[in-house]
Amino acid sequence: MPISYRIDPARSFIFTTASGTLTDDDILDLKRRLTKDPEFKAGMRELSDVRAVTDLRVTTQGVRSMVSEDAKQSSTLHAYKLAIVAGADAVFGMARMYQMLTEANLPHVAVFRDYETAERWLGGPASPGP
């Protein structure tokens, strides 16, 4: 699986990493697994490191499907804070599209090139990712 996550319930933090090929199904599956995880709580902060994605097969329809999932869970996700760290231009651009389209559902999403800047935006240094 190209996406993994670890929840730190004591700090209300989620660390997500993705590598290799990333598809629509991968990101939708992650969202569903994460929100069904018993350790997941409203108001958590997520640091999503996608710098190791080498083959982006996420489509605009896939992004719209993610936004639709966000809308279904907007009451749970409204206080959720997500920082996405992207390296490749295509990955950064797709993440920014997601940020803009889901703003009404998830108002606290930001895309960064730098891991440390993303940590600061989330409210302080996080421990190293998974």
Backbone atoms as SQL, in Angstrom:
CREATE TABLE atoms (id INTEGER PRIMARY KEY, chain TEXT, resi INTEGER, resn TEXT, atom TEXT, x REAL, y REAL, z REAL);
INSERT INTO atoms VALUES
  (1, 'A', 1, 'MET', 'N', 0.857, -1.188, 0.000),
  (2, 'A', 1, 'MET', 'CA', 0.000, 0.000, 0.000),
  (3, 'A', 1, 'MET', 'C', 0.893, 1.238, 0.000),
  (4, 'A', 2, 'PRO', 'N', 0.676, 2.164, -0.919),
  (5, 'A', 2, 'PRO', 'CA', 1.537, 3.345, -1.009),
  (6, 'A', 2, 'PRO', 'C', 1.257, 4.400, 0.065),
  (7, 'A', 3, 'ILE', 'N', 0.163, 4.243, 0.853),
  (8, 'A', 3, 'ILE', 'CA', -0.149, 5.209, 1.904),
  (9, 'A', 3, 'ILE', 'C', -0.246, 4.486, 3.238),
  (10, 'A', 4, 'SER', 'N', 0.448, 5.032, 4.222),
  (11, 'A', 4, 'SER', 'CA', 0.319, 4.500, 5.569),
  (12, 'A', 4, 'SER', 'C', 0.068, 5.669, 6.519),
  (13, 'A', 5, 'TYR', 'N', -0.472, 5.349, 7.683),
  (14, 'A', 5, 'TYR', 'CA', -0.682, 6.397, 8.669),
  (15, 'A', 5, 'TYR', 'C', -0.466, 5.847, 10.065),
  (16, 'A', 6, 'ARG', 'N', -0.181, 6.754, 10.973),
  (17, 'A', 6, 'ARG', 'CA', -0.019, 6.442, 12.383),
  (18, 'A', 6, 'ARG', 'C', -0.706, 7.541, 13.162),
  (19, 'A', 7, 'ILE', 'N', -1.523, 7.154, 14.129),
  (20, 'A', 7, 'ILE', 'CA', -2.223, 8.132, 14.963),
  (21, 'A', 7, 'ILE', 'C', -1.541, 8.180, 16.321),
  (22, 'A', 8, 'ASP', 'N', -1.256, 9.399, 16.768),
  (23, 'A', 8, 'ASP', 'CA', -0.745, 9.642, 18.114),
  (24, 'A', 8, 'ASP', 'C', -1.902, 10.266, 18.893),
  (25, 'A', 9, 'PRO', 'N', -2.733, 9.430, 19.566),
  (26, 'A', 9, 'PRO', 'CA', -3.927, 9.968, 20.220),
  (27, 'A', 9, 'PRO', 'C', -3.614, 10.944, 21.351),
  (28, 'A', 10, 'ALA', 'N', -2.510, 10.758, 22.027),
  (29, 'A', 10, 'ALA', 'CA', -2.161, 11.645, 23.140),
  (30, 'A', 10, 'ALA', 'C', -1.925, 13.070, 22.658),
  (31, 'A', 11, 'ARG', 'N', -1.416, 13.204, 21.451),
  (32, 'A', 11, 'ARG', 'CA', -1.128, 14.531, 20.895),
  (33, 'A', 11, 'ARG', 'C', -2.155, 14.958, 19.858),
  (34, 'A', 12, 'SER', 'N', -3.165, 14.132, 19.607),
  (35, 'A', 12, 'SER', 'CA', -4.179, 14.402, 18.578),
  (36, 'A', 12, 'SER', 'C', -3.530, 14.660, 17.229),
  (37, 'A', 13, 'PHE', 'N', -2.579, 13.811, 16.886),
  (38, 'A', 13, 'PHE', 'CA', -1.810, 13.973, 15.667),
  (39, 'A', 13, 'PHE', 'C', -1.901, 12.722, 14.813),
  (40, 'A', 14, 'ILE', 'N', -1.961, 12.925, 13.500),
  (41, 'A', 14, 'ILE', 'CA', -1.919, 11.833, 12.533),
  (42, 'A', 14, 'ILE', 'C', -0.741, 12.090, 11.607),
  (43, 'A', 15, 'PHE', 'N', 0.074, 11.068, 11.420),
  (44, 'A', 15, 'PHE', 'CA', 1.191, 11.142, 10.479),
  (45, 'A', 15, 'PHE', 'C', 0.867, 10.234, 9.311),
  (46, 'A', 16, 'THR', 'N', 0.820, 10.807, 8.119),
  (47, 'A', 16, 'THR', 'CA', 0.510, 10.047, 6.913),
  (48, 'A', 16, 'THR', 'C', 1.694, 10.164, 5.959),
  (49, 'A', 17, 'THR', 'N', 2.060, 9.065, 5.328),
  (50, 'A', 17, 'THR', 'CA', 3.091, 9.097, 4.301),
  (51, 'A', 17, 'THR', 'C', 2.592, 8.341, 3.076),
  (52, 'A', 18, 'ALA', 'N', 2.984, 8.837, 1.924),
  (53, 'A', 18, 'ALA', 'CA', 2.655, 8.172, 0.662),
  (54, 'A', 18, 'ALA', 'C', 3.926, 8.103, -0.171),
  (55, 'A', 19, 'SER', 'N', 4.057, 7.023, -0.922),
  (56, 'A', 19, 'SER', 'CA', 5.229, 6.860, -1.779),
  (57, 'A', 19, 'SER', 'C', 4.852, 6.056, -3.017),
  (58, 'A', 20, 'GLY', 'N', 5.720, 6.117, -4.003),
  (59, 'A', 20, 'GLY', 'CA', 5.495, 5.360, -5.229),
  (60, 'A', 20, 'GLY', 'C', 4.326, 5.891, -6.020),
  (61, 'A', 21, 'THR', 'N', 3.517, 4.984, -6.539),
  (62, 'A', 21, 'THR', 'CA', 2.357, 5.344, -7.342),
  (63, 'A', 21, 'THR', 'C', 1.175, 5.626, -6.424),
  (64, 'A', 22, 'LEU', 'N', 0.495, 6.731, -6.661),
  (65, 'A', 22, 'LEU', 'CA', -0.660, 7.129, -5.861),
  (66, 'A', 22, 'LEU', 'C', -1.857, 7.296, -6.781),
  (67, 'A', 23, 'THR', 'N', -2.959, 6.603, -6.454),
  (68, 'A', 23, 'THR', 'CA', -4.153, 6.606, -7.295),
  (69, 'A', 23, 'THR', 'C', -5.355, 7.182, -6.546),
  (70, 'A', 24, 'ASP', 'N', -6.427, 7.401, -7.288),
  (71, 'A', 24, 'ASP', 'CA', -7.691, 7.834, -6.687),
  (72, 'A', 24, 'ASP', 'C', -8.131, 6.852, -5.609),
  (73, 'A', 25, 'ASP', 'N', -8.093, 5.558, -5.924),
  (74, 'A', 25, 'ASP', 'CA', -8.530, 4.548, -4.965),
  (75, 'A', 25, 'ASP', 'C', -7.699, 4.587, -3.690),
  (76, 'A', 26, 'ASP', 'N', -6.399, 4.836, -3.825),
  (77, 'A', 26, 'ASP', 'CA', -5.528, 4.900, -2.651),
  (78, 'A', 26, 'ASP', 'C', -5.956, 6.015, -1.699),
  (79, 'A', 27, 'ILE', 'N', -6.214, 7.195, -2.254),
  (80, 'A', 27, 'ILE', 'CA', -6.544, 8.315, -1.366),
  (81, 'A', 27, 'ILE', 'C', -7.943, 8.182, -0.779),
  (82, 'A', 28, 'LEU', 'N', -8.868, 7.647, -1.545),
  (83, 'A', 28, 'LEU', 'CA', -10.213, 7.436, -1.011),
  (84, 'A', 28, 'LEU', 'C', -10.213, 6.345, 0.059),
  (85, 'A', 29, 'ASP', 'N', -9.442, 5.306, -0.159),
  (86, 'A', 29, 'ASP', 'CA', -9.324, 4.238, 0.831),
  (87, 'A', 29, 'ASP', 'C', -8.714, 4.770, 2.126),
  (88, 'A', 30, 'LEU', 'N', -7.692, 5.591, 2.009),
  (89, 'A', 30, 'LEU', 'CA', -7.078, 6.180, 3.205),
  (90, 'A', 30, 'LEU', 'C', -8.101, 6.990, 3.988),
  (91, 'A', 31, 'LYS', 'N', -8.836, 7.836, 3.309),
  (92, 'A', 31, 'LYS', 'CA', -9.821, 8.685, 3.988),
  (93, 'A', 31, 'LYS', 'C', -10.844, 7.825, 4.722),
  (94, 'A', 32, 'ARG', 'N', -11.301, 6.774, 4.101),
  (95, 'A', 32, 'ARG', 'CA', -12.295, 5.899, 4.740),
  (96, 'A', 32, 'ARG', 'C', -11.704, 5.137, 5.928),
  (97, 'A', 33, 'ARG', 'N', -10.482, 4.605, 5.750),
  (98, 'A', 33, 'ARG', 'CA', -9.836, 3.875, 6.850),
  (99, 'A', 33, 'ARG', 'C', -9.584, 4.797, 8.032),
  (100, 'A', 34, 'LEU', 'N', -9.105, 5.984, 7.732),
  (101, 'A', 34, 'LEU', 'CA', -8.751, 6.933, 8.781),
  (102, 'A', 34, 'LEU', 'C', -9.963, 7.359, 9.601),
  (103, 'A', 35, 'THR', 'N', -11.043, 7.737, 8.937),
  (104, 'A', 35, 'THR', 'CA', -12.208, 8.223, 9.670),
  (105, 'A', 35, 'THR', 'C', -12.942, 7.102, 10.408),
  (106, 'A', 36, 'LYS', 'N', -12.671, 5.846, 10.055),
  (107, 'A', 36, 'LYS', 'CA', -13.269, 4.718, 10.773),
  (108, 'A', 36, 'LYS', 'C', -12.356, 4.180, 11.873),
  (109, 'A', 37, 'ASP', 'N', -11.143, 4.658, 11.923),
  (110, 'A', 37, 'ASP', 'CA', -10.196, 4.209, 12.942),
  (111, 'A', 37, 'ASP', 'C', -10.700, 4.650, 14.313),
  (112, 'A', 38, 'PRO', 'N', -10.760, 3.755, 15.301),
  (113, 'A', 38, 'PRO', 'CA', -11.279, 4.132, 16.615),
  (114, 'A', 38, 'PRO', 'C', -10.445, 5.212, 17.319),
  (115, 'A', 39, 'GLU', 'N', -9.193, 5.388, 16.920),
  (116, 'A', 39, 'GLU', 'CA', -8.362, 6.427, 17.531),
  (117, 'A', 39, 'GLU', 'C', -8.561, 7.793, 16.881),
  (118, 'A', 40, 'PHE', 'N', -9.249, 7.825, 15.745),
  (119, 'A', 40, 'PHE', 'CA', -9.504, 9.094, 15.060),
  (120, 'A', 40, 'PHE', 'C', -10.574, 9.877, 15.823),
  (121, 'A', 41, 'LYS', 'N', -10.291, 11.145, 16.065),
  (122, 'A', 41, 'LYS', 'CA', -11.228, 12.021, 16.766),
  (123, 'A', 41, 'LYS', 'C', -11.359, 13.343, 16.012),
  (124, 'A', 42, 'ALA', 'N', -12.501, 13.979, 16.181),
  (125, 'A', 42, 'ALA', 'CA', -12.712, 15.303, 15.588),
  (126, 'A', 42, 'ALA', 'C', -11.655, 16.261, 16.136),
  (127, 'A', 43, 'GLY', 'N', -11.203, 17.163, 15.300),
  (128, 'A', 43, 'GLY', 'CA', -10.257, 18.181, 15.724),
  (129, 'A', 43, 'GLY', 'C', -8.797, 17.763, 15.690),
  (130, 'A', 44, 'MET', 'N', -8.491, 16.586, 15.154),
  (131, 'A', 44, 'MET', 'CA', -7.098, 16.148, 15.086),
  (132, 'A', 44, 'MET', 'C', -6.330, 16.961, 14.047),
  (133, 'A', 45, 'ARG', 'N', -5.013, 16.860, 14.125),
  (134, 'A', 45, 'ARG', 'CA', -4.126, 17.493, 13.153),
  (135, 'A', 45, 'ARG', 'C', -3.405, 16.394, 12.386),
  (136, 'A', 46, 'GLU', 'N', -3.299, 16.587, 11.069),
  (137, 'A', 46, 'GLU', 'CA', -2.637, 15.583, 10.232),
  (138, 'A', 46, 'GLU', 'C', -1.508, 16.213, 9.445),
  (139, 'A', 47, 'LEU', 'N', -0.370, 15.538, 9.482),
  (140, 'A', 47, 'LEU', 'CA', 0.768, 15.914, 8.663),
  (141, 'A', 47, 'LEU', 'C', 0.934, 14.828, 7.612),
  (142, 'A', 48, 'SER', 'N', 0.634, 15.167, 6.371),
  (143, 'A', 48, 'SER', 'CA', 0.658, 14.218, 5.267),
  (144, 'A', 48, 'SER', 'C', 1.874, 14.489, 4.393),
  (145, 'A', 49, 'ASP', 'N', 2.828, 13.566, 4.419),
  (146, 'A', 49, 'ASP', 'CA', 4.072, 13.704, 3.664),
  (147, 'A', 49, 'ASP', 'C', 3.967, 12.900, 2.372),
  (148, 'A', 50, 'VAL', 'N', 3.812, 13.595, 1.250),
  (149, 'A', 50, 'VAL', 'CA', 3.686, 12.937, -0.048),
  (150, 'A', 50, 'VAL', 'C', 4.892, 13.226, -0.951),
  (151, 'A', 51, 'ARG', 'N', 6.004, 13.601, -0.325),
  (152, 'A', 51, 'ARG', 'CA', 7.205, 13.929, -1.108),
  (153, 'A', 51, 'ARG', 'C', 7.780, 12.738, -1.851),
  (154, 'A', 52, 'ALA', 'N', 7.488, 11.511, -1.406),
  (155, 'A', 52, 'ALA', 'CA', 8.042, 10.322, -2.050),
  (156, 'A', 52, 'ALA', 'C', 7.133, 9.746, -3.142),
  (157, 'A', 53, 'VAL', 'N', 6.053, 10.432, -3.463),
  (158, 'A', 53, 'VAL', 'CA', 5.190, 9.981, -4.565),
  (159, 'A', 53, 'VAL', 'C', 5.935, 10.230, -5.874),
  (160, 'A', 54, 'THR', 'N', 6.099, 9.171, -6.661),
  (161, 'A', 54, 'THR', 'CA', 6.851, 9.279, -7.914),
  (162, 'A', 54, 'THR', 'C', 5.970, 9.166, -9.153),
  (163, 'A', 55, 'ASP', 'N', 4.761, 8.640, -8.972),
  (164, 'A', 55, 'ASP', 'CA', 3.853, 8.459, -10.097),
  (165, 'A', 55, 'ASP', 'C', 2.447, 8.827, -9.635),
  (166, 'A', 56, 'LEU', 'N', 2.006, 10.018, -9.989),
  (167, 'A', 56, 'LEU', 'CA', 0.702, 10.504, -9.546),
  (168, 'A', 56, 'LEU', 'C', -0.368, 10.114, -10.553),
  (169, 'A', 57, 'ARG', 'N', -1.287, 9.266, -10.110),
  (170, 'A', 57, 'ARG', 'CA', -2.412, 8.850, -10.948),
  (171, 'A', 57, 'ARG', 'C', -3.727, 9.279, -10.312),
  (172, 'A', 58, 'VAL', 'N', -3.670, 10.368, -9.582),
  (173, 'A', 58, 'VAL', 'CA', -4.866, 10.957, -8.992),
  (174, 'A', 58, 'VAL', 'C', -5.462, 11.881, -10.043),
  (175, 'A', 59, 'THR', 'N', -6.751, 11.734, -10.291),
  (176, 'A', 59, 'THR', 'CA', -7.431, 12.526, -11.309),
  (177, 'A', 59, 'THR', 'C', -8.250, 13.635, -10.661),
  (178, 'A', 60, 'THR', 'N', -8.707, 14.557, -11.471),
  (179, 'A', 60, 'THR', 'CA', -9.578, 15.605, -10.942),
  (180, 'A', 60, 'THR', 'C', -10.870, 14.994, -10.410),
  (181, 'A', 61, 'GLN', 'N', -11.370, 13.935, -11.043),
  (182, 'A', 61, 'GLN', 'CA', -12.556, 13.248, -10.529),
  (183, 'A', 61, 'GLN', 'C', -12.272, 12.624, -9.170),
  (184, 'A', 62, 'GLY', 'N', -11.080, 12.092, -8.991),
  (185, 'A', 62, 'GLY', 'CA', -10.698, 11.538, -7.692),
  (186, 'A', 62, 'GLY', 'C', -10.669, 12.596, -6.607),
  (187, 'A', 63, 'VAL', 'N', -10.160, 13.764, -6.953),
  (188, 'A', 63, 'VAL', 'CA', -10.144, 14.876, -5.995),
  (189, 'A', 63, 'VAL', 'C', -11.575, 15.275, -5.649),
  (190, 'A', 64, 'ARG', 'N', -12.428, 15.353, -6.648),
  (191, 'A', 64, 'ARG', 'CA', -13.836, 15.697, -6.395),
  (192, 'A', 64, 'ARG', 'C', -14.523, 14.645, -5.515),
  (193, 'A', 65, 'SER', 'N', -14.164, 13.385, -5.692),
  (194, 'A', 65, 'SER', 'CA', -14.716, 12.329, -4.839),
  (195, 'A', 65, 'SER', 'C', -14.251, 12.508, -3.394),
  (196, 'A', 66, 'MET', 'N', -13.002, 12.897, -3.208),
  (197, 'A', 66, 'MET', 'CA', -12.505, 13.178, -1.857),
  (198, 'A', 66, 'MET', 'C', -13.287, 14.329, -1.230),
  (199, 'A', 67, 'VAL', 'N', -13.517, 15.371, -2.014),
  (200, 'A', 67, 'VAL', 'CA', -14.267, 16.532, -1.529),
  (201, 'A', 67, 'VAL', 'C', -15.684, 16.109, -1.139),
  (202, 'A', 68, 'SER', 'N', -16.276, 15.220, -1.932),
  (203, 'A', 68, 'SER', 'CA', -17.609, 14.709, -1.624),
  (204, 'A', 68, 'SER', 'C', -17.609, 13.940, -0.306),
  (205, 'A', 69, 'GLU', 'N', -16.583, 13.137, -0.080),
  (206, 'A', 69, 'GLU', 'CA', -16.446, 12.416, 1.194),
  (207, 'A', 69, 'GLU', 'C', -16.311, 13.406, 2.347),
  (208, 'A', 70, 'ASP', 'N', -15.530, 14.463, 2.135),
  (209, 'A', 70, 'ASP', 'CA', -15.366, 15.497, 3.168),
  (210, 'A', 70, 'ASP', 'C', -16.711, 16.135, 3.507),
  (211, 'A', 71, 'ALA', 'N', -17.515, 16.410, 2.491),
  (212, 'A', 71, 'ALA', 'CA', -18.813, 17.048, 2.709),
  (213, 'A', 71, 'ALA', 'C', -19.714, 16.157, 3.558),
  (214, 'A', 72, 'LYS', 'N', -19.653, 14.840, 3.330),
  (215, 'A', 72, 'LYS', 'CA', -20.472, 13.909, 4.101),
  (216, 'A', 72, 'LYS', 'C', -20.095, 13.915, 5.579),
  (217, 'A', 73, 'GLN', 'N', -18.834, 14.241, 5.861),
  (218, 'A', 73, 'GLN', 'CA', -18.350, 14.202, 7.237),
  (219, 'A', 73, 'GLN', 'C', -17.946, 15.582, 7.746),
  (220, 'A', 74, 'SER', 'N', -18.496, 16.618, 7.161),
  (221, 'A', 74, 'SER', 'CA', -18.060, 17.978, 7.506),
  (222, 'A', 74, 'SER', 'C', -18.236, 18.309, 8.981),
  (223, 'A', 75, 'SER', 'N', -19.266, 17.769, 9.645),
  (224, 'A', 75, 'SER', 'CA', -19.449, 18.072, 11.067),
  (225, 'A', 75, 'SER', 'C', -18.309, 17.492, 11.899),
  (226, 'A', 76, 'THR', 'N', -17.799, 16.330, 11.510),
  (227, 'A', 76, 'THR', 'CA', -16.673, 15.713, 12.212),
  (228, 'A', 76, 'THR', 'C', -15.354, 16.366, 11.824),
  (229, 'A', 77, 'LEU', 'N', -15.214, 16.754, 10.563),
  (230, 'A', 77, 'LEU', 'CA', -13.934, 17.231, 10.045),
  (231, 'A', 77, 'LEU', 'C', -13.748, 18.744, 10.107),
  (232, 'A', 78, 'HIS', 'N', -14.774, 19.491, 10.476),
  (233, 'A', 78, 'HIS', 'CA', -14.675, 20.949, 10.386),
  (234, 'A', 78, 'HIS', 'C', -13.479, 21.529, 11.157),
  (235, 'A', 79, 'ALA', 'N', -13.181, 21.016, 12.339),
  (236, 'A', 79, 'ALA', 'CA', -12.055, 21.526, 13.127),
  (237, 'A', 79, 'ALA', 'C', -10.744, 20.807, 12.800),
  (238, 'A', 80, 'TYR', 'N', -10.807, 19.843, 11.896),
  (239, 'A', 80, 'TYR', 'CA', -9.645, 19.067, 11.478),
  (240, 'A', 80, 'TYR', 'C', -8.641, 19.977, 10.780),
  (241, 'A', 81, 'LYS', 'N', -7.366, 19.747, 11.029),
  (242, 'A', 81, 'LYS', 'CA', -6.324, 20.574, 10.412),
  (243, 'A', 81, 'LYS', 'C', -5.371, 19.653, 9.660),
  (244, 'A', 82, 'LEU', 'N', -5.196, 19.899, 8.359),
  (245, 'A', 82, 'LEU', 'CA', -4.394, 19.033, 7.492),
  (246, 'A', 82, 'LEU', 'C', -3.310, 19.839, 6.791),
  (247, 'A', 83, 'ALA', 'N', -2.063, 19.408, 6.973),
  (248, 'A', 83, 'ALA', 'CA', -0.929, 19.981, 6.256),
  (249, 'A', 83, 'ALA', 'C', -0.387, 18.911, 5.314),
  (250, 'A', 84, 'ILE', 'N', -0.304, 19.248, 4.038),
  (251, 'A', 84, 'ILE', 'CA', 0.215, 18.331, 3.029),
  (252, 'A', 84, 'ILE', 'C', 1.568, 18.850, 2.579),
  (253, 'A', 85, 'VAL', 'N', 2.587, 17.987, 2.642),
  (254, 'A', 85, 'VAL', 'CA', 3.937, 18.367, 2.219),
  (255, 'A', 85, 'VAL', 'C', 4.222, 17.644, 0.907),
  (256, 'A', 86, 'ALA', 'N', 4.367, 18.403, -0.169),
  (257, 'A', 86, 'ALA', 'CA', 4.562, 17.839, -1.504),
  (258, 'A', 86, 'ALA', 'C', 5.862, 18.350, -2.110),
  (259, 'A', 87, 'GLY', 'N', 6.515, 17.500, -2.857),
  (260, 'A', 87, 'GLY', 'CA', 7.748, 17.889, -3.525),
  (261, 'A', 87, 'GLY', 'C', 7.537, 18.161, -5.006),
  (262, 'A', 88, 'ALA', 'N', 7.065, 17.162, -5.727),
  (263, 'A', 88, 'ALA', 'CA', 6.888, 17.269, -7.175),
  (264, 'A', 88, 'ALA', 'C', 5.791, 18.280, -7.509),
  (265, 'A', 89, 'ASP', 'N', 6.003, 19.020, -8.583),
  (266, 'A', 89, 'ASP', 'CA', 5.041, 20.052, -8.982),
  (267, 'A', 89, 'ASP', 'C', 3.643, 19.496, -9.222),
  (268, 'A', 90, 'ALA', 'N', 3.536, 18.337, -9.874),
  (269, 'A', 90, 'ALA', 'CA', 2.219, 17.763, -10.166),
  (270, 'A', 90, 'ALA', 'C', 1.493, 17.391, -8.871),
  (271, 'A', 91, 'VAL', 'N', 2.213, 16.843, -7.922),
  (272, 'A', 91, 'VAL', 'CA', 1.611, 16.457, -6.644),
  (273, 'A', 91, 'VAL', 'C', 1.201, 17.718, -5.877),
  (274, 'A', 92, 'PHE', 'N', 2.066, 18.711, -5.881),
  (275, 'A', 92, 'PHE', 'CA', 1.761, 19.981, -5.207),
  (276, 'A', 92, 'PHE', 'C', 0.506, 20.610, -5.825),
  (277, 'A', 93, 'GLY', 'N', 0.435, 20.627, -7.140),
  (278, 'A', 93, 'GLY', 'CA', -0.712, 21.225, -7.832),
  (279, 'A', 93, 'GLY', 'C', -2.017, 20.492, -7.541),
  (280, 'A', 94, 'MET', 'N', -1.981, 19.171, -7.523),
  (281, 'A', 94, 'MET', 'CA', -3.193, 18.401, -7.233),
  (282, 'A', 94, 'MET', 'C', -3.618, 18.619, -5.776),
  (283, 'A', 95, 'ALA', 'N', -2.651, 18.707, -4.882),
  (284, 'A', 95, 'ALA', 'CA', -2.968, 18.971, -3.475),
  (285, 'A', 95, 'ALA', 'C', -3.586, 20.359, -3.307),
  (286, 'A', 96, 'ARG', 'N', -3.103, 21.320, -4.036),
  (287, 'A', 96, 'ARG', 'CA', -3.678, 22.676, -3.981),
  (288, 'A', 96, 'ARG', 'C', -5.100, 22.681, -4.538),
  (289, 'A', 97, 'MET', 'N', -5.344, 21.902, -5.592),
  (290, 'A', 97, 'MET', 'CA', -6.705, 21.802, -6.124),
  (291, 'A', 97, 'MET', 'C', -7.631, 21.251, -5.039),
  (292, 'A', 98, 'TYR', 'N', -7.187, 20.202, -4.366),
  (293, 'A', 98, 'TYR', 'CA', -7.980, 19.628, -3.280),
  (294, 'A', 98, 'TYR', 'C', -8.238, 20.687, -2.195),
  (295, 'A', 99, 'GLN', 'N', -7.203, 21.415, -1.820),
  (296, 'A', 99, 'GLN', 'CA', -7.340, 22.450, -0.794),
  (297, 'A', 99, 'GLN', 'C', -8.428, 23.456, -1.174),
  (298, 'A', 100, 'MET', 'N', -8.401, 23.920, -2.392),
  (299, 'A', 100, 'MET', 'CA', -9.365, 24.929, -2.833),
  (300, 'A', 100, 'MET', 'C', -10.789, 24.363, -2.914),
  (301, 'A', 101, 'LEU', 'N', -10.925, 23.143, -3.427),
  (302, 'A', 101, 'LEU', 'CA', -12.258, 22.573, -3.609),
  (303, 'A', 101, 'LEU', 'C', -12.934, 22.158, -2.300),
  (304, 'A', 102, 'THR', 'N', -12.142, 21.821, -1.300),
  (305, 'A', 102, 'THR', 'CA', -12.742, 21.335, -0.059),
  (306, 'A', 102, 'THR', 'C', -12.808, 22.396, 1.030),
  (307, 'A', 103, 'GLU', 'N', -12.456, 23.611, 0.699),
  (308, 'A', 103, 'GLU', 'CA', -12.395, 24.683, 1.700),
  (309, 'A', 103, 'GLU', 'C', -13.682, 24.844, 2.517),
  (310, 'A', 104, 'ALA', 'N', -14.837, 24.664, 1.907),
  (311, 'A', 104, 'ALA', 'CA', -16.099, 24.798, 2.640),
  (312, 'A', 104, 'ALA', 'C', -16.288, 23.664, 3.650),
  (313, 'A', 105, 'ASN', 'N', -15.714, 22.505, 3.365),
  (314, 'A', 105, 'ASN', 'CA', -15.830, 21.342, 4.251),
  (315, 'A', 105, 'ASN', 'C', -14.699, 21.267, 5.261),
  (316, 'A', 106, 'LEU', 'N', -13.496, 21.519, 4.788),
  (317, 'A', 106, 'LEU', 'CA', -12.283, 21.484, 5.609),
  (318, 'A', 106, 'LEU', 'C', -11.571, 22.829, 5.465),
  (319, 'A', 107, 'PRO', 'N', -11.893, 23.786, 6.309),
  (320, 'A', 107, 'PRO', 'CA', -11.309, 25.113, 6.128),
  (321, 'A', 107, 'PRO', 'C', -9.841, 25.219, 6.520),
  (322, 'A', 108, 'HIS', 'N', -9.295, 24.170, 7.157),
  (323, 'A', 108, 'HIS', 'CA', -7.917, 24.234, 7.634),
  (324, 'A', 108, 'HIS', 'C', -7.035, 23.218, 6.913),
  (325, 'A', 109, 'VAL', 'N', -6.874, 23.423, 5.613),
  (326, 'A', 109, 'VAL', 'CA', -5.988, 22.597, 4.798),
  (327, 'A', 109, 'VAL', 'C', -4.971, 23.530, 4.163),
  (328, 'A', 110, 'ALA', 'N', -3.706, 23.130, 4.204),
  (329, 'A', 110, 'ALA', 'CA', -2.656, 23.925, 3.571),
  (330, 'A', 110, 'ALA', 'C', -1.645, 22.974, 2.931),
  (331, 'A', 111, 'VAL', 'N', -1.010, 23.438, 1.867),
  (332, 'A', 111, 'VAL', 'CA', -0.039, 22.643, 1.123),
  (333, 'A', 111, 'VAL', 'C', 1.311, 23.346, 1.225),
  (334, 'A', 112, 'PHE', 'N', 2.337, 22.566, 1.498),
  (335, 'A', 112, 'PHE', 'CA', 3.673, 23.111, 1.725),
  (336, 'A', 112, 'PHE', 'C', 4.706, 22.347, 0.911),
  (337, 'A', 113, 'ARG', 'N', 5.844, 22.964, 0.726),
  (338, 'A', 113, 'ARG', 'CA', 7.003, 22.296, 0.117),
  (339, 'A', 113, 'ARG', 'C', 7.976, 21.841, 1.201),
  (340, 'A', 114, 'ASP', 'N', 7.854, 22.430, 2.382),
  (341, 'A', 114, 'ASP', 'CA', 8.828, 22.235, 3.440),
  (342, 'A', 114, 'ASP', 'C', 8.164, 21.592, 4.670),
  (343, 'A', 115, 'TYR', 'N', 8.719, 20.505, 5.141),
  (344, 'A', 115, 'TYR', 'CA', 8.165, 19.744, 6.263),
  (345, 'A', 115, 'TYR', 'C', 8.104, 20.581, 7.540),
  (346, 'A', 116, 'GLU', 'N', 9.177, 21.298, 7.839),
  (347, 'A', 116, 'GLU', 'CA', 9.228, 22.084, 9.070),
  (348, 'A', 116, 'GLU', 'C', 8.202, 23.214, 9.067),
  (349, 'A', 117, 'THR', 'N', 7.981, 23.829, 7.931),
  (350, 'A', 117, 'THR', 'CA', 6.978, 24.886, 7.833),
  (351, 'A', 117, 'THR', 'C', 5.580, 24.308, 8.063),
  (352, 'A', 118, 'ALA', 'N', 5.341, 23.123, 7.536),
  (353, 'A', 118, 'ALA', 'CA', 4.056, 22.447, 7.755),
  (354, 'A', 118, 'ALA', 'C', 3.862, 22.139, 9.235),
  (355, 'A', 119, 'GLU', 'N', 4.906, 21.670, 9.894),
  (356, 'A', 119, 'GLU', 'CA', 4.833, 21.405, 11.339),
  (357, 'A', 119, 'GLU', 'C', 4.457, 22.665, 12.114),
  (358, 'A', 120, 'ARG', 'N', 5.110, 23.752, 11.803),
  (359, 'A', 120, 'ARG', 'CA', 4.821, 25.028, 12.489),
  (360, 'A', 120, 'ARG', 'C', 3.375, 25.457, 12.247),
  (361, 'A', 121, 'TRP', 'N', 2.881, 25.317, 11.021),
  (362, 'A', 121, 'TRP', 'CA', 1.510, 25.689, 10.707),
  (363, 'A', 121, 'TRP', 'C', 0.512, 24.856, 11.517),
  (364, 'A', 122, 'LEU', 'N', 0.860, 23.613, 11.771),
  (365, 'A', 122, 'LEU', 'CA', -0.005, 22.731, 12.555),
  (366, 'A', 122, 'LEU', 'C', 0.039, 23.044, 14.053),
  (367, 'A', 123, 'GLY', 'N', 0.962, 23.889, 14.450),
  (368, 'A', 123, 'GLY', 'CA', 1.000, 24.276, 15.861),
  (369, 'A', 123, 'GLY', 'C', 2.207, 23.790, 16.628),
  (370, 'A', 124, 'GLY', 'N', 3.282, 23.556, 15.949),
  (371, 'A', 124, 'GLY', 'CA', 4.491, 23.152, 16.647),
  (372, 'A', 124, 'GLY', 'C', 5.094, 21.913, 16.028),
  (373, 'A', 125, 'PRO', 'N', 6.297, 21.613, 16.441),
  (374, 'A', 125, 'PRO', 'CA', 6.981, 20.458, 15.854),
  (375, 'A', 125, 'PRO', 'C', 6.276, 19.151, 16.183),
  (376, 'A', 126, 'ALA', 'N', 6.180, 18.344, 15.185),
  (377, 'A', 126, 'ALA', 'CA', 5.638, 16.996, 15.346),
  (378, 'A', 126, 'ALA', 'C', 6.811, 16.050, 15.511),
  (379, 'A', 127, 'SER', 'N', 6.550, 14.873, 15.985),
  (380, 'A', 127, 'SER', 'CA', 7.627, 13.878, 16.005),
  (381, 'A', 127, 'SER', 'C', 7.820, 13.393, 14.577),
  (382, 'A', 128, 'PRO', 'N', 8.911, 12.733, 14.283),
  (383, 'A', 128, 'PRO', 'CA', 9.116, 12.235, 12.919),
  (384, 'A', 128, 'PRO', 'C', 7.960, 11.372, 12.463),
  (385, 'A', 129, 'GLY', 'N', 7.690, 11.414, 11.172),
  (386, 'A', 129, 'GLY', 'CA', 6.600, 10.640, 10.584),
  (387, 'A', 129, 'GLY', 'C', 6.814, 9.153, 10.742),
  (388, 'A', 130, 'PRO', 'N', 5.866, 8.364, 10.245),
  (389, 'A', 130, 'PRO', 'CA', 5.950, 6.890, 10.405),
  (390, 'A', 130, 'PRO', 'C', 7.171, 6.313, 9.747);
